[in-house]
Amino acid sequence: MASKKKPVRVPFSYLQDQFKNLDPFLEDIRRLVKSTDFTLGRELERFESEFAQCCAVPYAVGVNSGTDAIFLSLKALNIRTGDEVITTPMTFYATIGALRMAGAVPRFVDSNDQFLLDVSKIRKCITAKTRAILPVHYYGNICDMDELQKISKEYSIPIIEDACQAFGSLYREKPAGSFGTTGCFSLHPLKNINVWGDAGMIVTRSKKIYKQLLLLRNHGLVHRDRCLSFGYNSRMDTLQAVIGNRIIKKLPGILRQRARLSSFYDRELSNLSPHITIPPRNPLVRHSFHLYVVRARKRNQLLEFLNENGVEAKVHYPIPIHLQPAARTLSYSKGDFPVCEKDCRRIITLPCHQHLALEQAEYVVRCIRQFYEQ
Ligand SMILES: *Cc1c(COP(=O)(O)O)cnc(C)c1O
């Protein structure tokens, strides 16, 4: 007999709550429409400058998505068809999509016990064609930047950080995105700082790269009548910058509530070992918990049980990238990245966001306990 699904008690998404008080946003938009300042302009400059400040770097460039942030970063580094970029199969598809858009070939390195690119395996993947390392600060955690920067210096290979899930995360008190030649962010509605559609941001310390990125995102134009190199149209919509300017103010509160819930989960779920395994927490990192992910025994049954009981748990993601149909031409096969492959069968994402109350997290833990005790 099919079990009756209960109504949602612990939602995964929070957009309804986040934009409940619409008027201030609409007031800002009304002002923008009156000014007709629809492309680039003051609102975007303000957003870029605040974003750069949050990342403790001098420059930020607003672009139309996190994917383009990575793509344009590769372009700014002059990466061309056939160049190799070292990265991880434990990521969202866009990391690899952006890399392929630039013509680069991903050289995958397996992930570690924290779901992050295993930096100890990088050296043996470096070849004469390696042009960049693209670490992914997955789920809001940060990769081993000490070791990555050491390798980057030793081999003169630049780092591009995929920090799309890590806005507000810190490593040794320094913000995600501030370590590499560029740091790439997404403002997609499901990311920690989000707008009303697609947008992305690139941050950098290099004035040269900054200038290059300004050209690349806007047709290669220095000004209206001077086109220096053929570029792209990848400007962040000014309308999205208007939303971003309001949301970015909420960052401390967003991080606070996510930290509160995640430490609650960590504490409670550690009692459910060995059914649930919490990944090691790096004491050097302030994790922003874009996603709260643990390993679970009987993952698929647990997922189903939680969903049936009104907990919108999810899996990010069940099939690793190198085994996706899209990756066929890259000639990887099952067994190439055993840590990543095993984790994809065990990981589960529990709702953890700024619009959840502690009581809802308590309910999630009760459900998980009930599942393993039944
Ligand atoms: C979301 C995301 C991207 C892409 O960002 P978009 O804004 O959706 O294009 C890239 N990498 C990672 C790790 C992401 O989570």
The ligand as an SDF file (V2000), in Angstrom:
LIG
                    3D

 15 15  0  0  0  0  0  0  0  0999 V2000
   25.6230   27.3590   -9.3800 C   0  0  0  0  0  0  0  0  0  0  0  0
   26.9920   26.9150   -9.7040 C   0  0  0  0  0  0  0  0  0  0  0  0
   27.6300   27.3040  -10.8840 C   0  0  0  0  0  0  0  0  0  0  0  0
   26.9510   28.0710  -11.9780 C   0  0  0  0  0  0  0  0  0  0  0  0
   26.3170   29.2130  -11.6110 O   0  0  0  0  0  0  0  0  0  0  0  0
   25.0980   29.7720  -12.5020 P   0  0  0  0  0  0  0  0  0  0  0  0
   24.8940   31.1420  -11.9460 O   0  0  0  0  0  0  0  0  0  0  0  0
   23.9320   28.8720  -12.2810 O   0  0  0  0  0  0  0  0  0  0  0  0
   25.5430   29.8020  -13.9200 O   0  0  0  0  0  0  0  0  0  0  0  0
   28.9330   26.8930  -11.0700 C   0  0  0  0  0  0  0  0  0  0  0  0
   29.5720   26.1380  -10.1790 N   0  0  0  0  0  0  0  0  0  0  0  0
   28.9910   25.7360   -9.0350 C   0  0  0  0  0  0  0  0  0  0  0  0
   29.7670   24.9060   -8.0580 C   0  0  0  0  0  0  0  0  0  0  0  0
   27.6750   26.0960   -8.7700 C   0  0  0  0  0  0  0  0  0  0  0  0
   27.0830   25.6580   -7.6550 O   0  0  0  0  0  0  0  0  0  0  0  0
  1  2  1  0
  2  3  1  0
  2 14  2  0
  3  4  1  0
  3 10  2  0
  4  5  1  0
  5  6  1  0
  6  7  2  0
  6  8  1  0
  6  9  1  0
 10 11  1  0
 11 12  2  0
 12 13  1  0
 12 14  1  0
 14 15  1  0
M  END
$$$$
